[in-house]
Amino acid sequence: MTKIKDLVSYLASIAPPSYQESYDNSGLITGDANAEVKGVLVSLDCIESIVDEAIEKDCNVIVAHHPIVFKGLKSFTGKDYVERTVIKAIKNDIAIYAIHTNLDNVLHGVNAKIGEKIGISNPKILAPKKQLLSKLVAFIPQENKEAVLDAIYKAGAGEIGNYSNCSFTTTGKGTFKPNESADPHIGKQGEAEEVTEDRIEVMMPSHLENRVIGTLKKAHPYEEVAYYITQLQNENQEVGSGMYGDLDQPMEPFEFLNYLKDRMALNCIRHTAPSNKKIKRVAWCGGAGSFLLKKAISQQADVFITGDFKYHEFFDAEDKIMIADIGHYESEVFTKELLYEILTKKFTTFATNLSEIVTNPISYL
């Protein structure tokens, strides 16, 4: 039996809630975390028609990219679509889970799916985030170092990009004097002790601090573990906004735009005037990504693909890059496929369904 809290925990391991933007509201919005998952409906948005679809398909969980609630609700009278959606979900015991900018910001998230669609392998994060990494320093008796390191590696420490089990070790002398209440692993109560110890240093995602420290204390032979944590200013190359990468073969601008329409199933593209330069390096961001234009230019991208560009923002291209606005919904609709793949690979005790409803509020004539 899979409970909603098991589903939530797994999705949080894929896209940690701490990676969401400050304005966001990812997480469990409605529902009893201890209830059993009977079926899941995956959608881009969660609106009334999606709740109706969940009821029809006997799904008691909706996993949506966009949160239905962004701001605090002060009443539940059904005066707008947000309140009506939440009321209907609660009345029908349907849990709503949103996995929004935290899924945007992880390496294998929304933007990786877009890169897959447009045929770019090994893309990189366009705007990596800072202050998401910590350094752990701990002091361990030499004979116990490997066992302790192995334990904290398994807890998520020591990973840097494509490398795992990363650490640095120096050797020195540790001194201590156990008091009468101590139960020392080495030495005796009331006697000063000097021990050859290894000082180990490892990096870890800050959101894993509690897990790694808990593992360190469990694996360490000492009654009292000497350690400290420092938050780092380093960019986390695996977390951030947007992506960029190179096409296998350069394309003429209009050739690329038609290619993009085909690969992303688009009706139209709003774009700036193309230059005579071929398209080789591509930058993109699912949803509203105009804030990344300067980053795309700094990475020498030939085109920047996103949605929701405003009229005056198109001028900011200044003939340095071609902007291709494909629409907010259109840039993120394949997130449903991504979530479906994530859930079906992990869970087999319930059915996961792709929503068949087009929730795009914009129509084109």
Sequence and secondary structure as in RCSB ss.txt:
>XXXX:A:sequence
MTKIKDLVSYLASIAPPSYQESYDNSGLITGDANAEVKGVLVSLDCIESIVDEAIEKDCNVIVAHHPIVFKGLKS
FTGKDYVERTVIKAIKNDIAIYAIHTNLDNVLHGVNAKIGEKIGISNPKILAPKKQLLSKLVAFIPQENKEAVLD
AIYKAGAGEIGNYSNCSFTTTGKGTFKPNESADPHIGKQGEAEEVTEDRIEVMMPSHLENRVIGTLKKAHPYEEV
AYYITQLQNENQEVGSGMYGDLDQPMEPFEFLNYLKDRMALNCIRHTAPSNKKIKRVAWCGGAGSFLLKKAISQQ
ADVFITGDFKYHEFFDAEDKIMIADIGHYESEVFTKELLYEILTKKFTTFATNLSEIVTNPISYL
>XXXX:A:secstr
  BHHHHHHHHHHHS GGGS TT   EEEES TTSB  EEEEESS  HHHHHHHHHTT SEEEESS S  S    
 S  SHHHHHHHHHHHTT EEEE  HHHHSBTTSHHHHHHHHTT  S EEEEEEES EEEEEEEEEGGGHHHHHH
HHHHTT S BTTB S  EEEEEEEEE   TT   SSS TT  EEEEEEEEEEEEEGGGHHHHHHHHHHH SSSS 
 EEEEEE  EEEEEEEEEEEEEEEEE HHHHHHHHHHHTT S  EE    SS EEEEEEEEEE GGGHHHHHHTT
 SEEEEE   GGGGGGGTTSSEEEE  HHHHHTTHHHHHHHHHHHH  SSEEEE           
